[in-house]
Structures are given as structure tokens and as C-alpha cells.
Amino acid sequence: MAYTLILHVSGELPVAGEVDELPKPTDTLLVVSNPRLRDGKELHYIDNSVVKVIWPIDRITLIEVLESEEQEKIIGFVRE
């Protein structure tokens, strides 16, 4: 199952992308597919044809994990 992440890279705007598995505490690199800005726009410092980027973990200050569409369907808002 792929996870959608928002990465907060040091000195850059937050980057959204997908990973196959969440990083482990021992990982030193993070491979991100389909990197883009949070609003879906292209990153100015990455070529348009790039589909995967490898970031060193020490450049990332925060990783946010977004809910998948499957999880949203299972756990939804209930109004009483």
C-alpha cells in the first residue's frame, strides 16, 4: 500500500509525494514518487520528467502521513 506524505525539507516549501512504505528509524534515505508542491504544482528545482527523488533523511525536518482514500471510506465523519 502506498502512503502519501508531506515532507518538510530544510529551507524549502513542503513537498507532497508517495512512498511504498514508511521510513524506518534506521533509514538514511527516503525515495519519494511523484514529488510536487502541496497544491500539485511542479517543484522549480526538479526537472519535469523526474518521477522519483531520493532525499537524505537528515534534510527532512518533519514527515506528515496523509490518510488514504480507503481509510477515509472506512472511518468517516458521523453526525448525531
N, C-alpha and C positions, 0 to 999 in steps of 0.2 A: 504494500500500500504506500503510495507516495504522500508525502507531507508537504503542505505549503507553509513556507516560513517567511518572516520578515526579519532581515538581518540588519543590524545597526553596525555598519563598518566605520571604523575610526576616521573622522574627517570627511565623510561622505553622507549623502542623503540615504535614508533607509531603502533597502533593496528587497524586493519580493522574488521568490523563486521556489522551485520544488526540489525535494531530496527524496531518495528512495528509502532511507532510514535516518532516524535522528542521530546526531553525533554522540559518540561515547566519550566519557571523561578522558580516555587515553588518546583520542584522535588529535592530530595536529593540523589536518586539512579538512575542508568542507567542500564537497563537489555539489554545485547548485545548477540545476537545469532551468532553462528559460528565464535568465535574470532580467529584471526590469524594475523600474521605479514602482512604488506602491500604487500609483494611479495608472499603471500599464504602459507608460511611456518608456522609450529606449534609454539606456544609460549612455551618456555622452562619451565615456571613456572606454566603451567596449564596442567592437566592430558589429555591424548589423547582422552578419552571418554567424555569429557565435551562438551556440546552443547550450554550452556548459562552461562554467567558470569554476576554478579551484581557488578558494581563498584560504590563507593560513588562519587558523583559529585565533591566533594572538592579535589579529587585526579586527576581530569582531568583538564588540563590547556587550551586545545583547542579542539573543535569538528569541523571536516570538513564534509560537506554533499556532497556526490558524486552524479552525475546525474544518473538517472536510464536509462535503455536501451530504455524505452518508450519515455522519454524526448529527447534522442539523435535522435530518429527517427523523432520526431515532429520538433525539432529545429536542423537543420543541417547546415553545412558549405556551403555557396553559393558563387560561384566564378563567377565574371562577366567578 
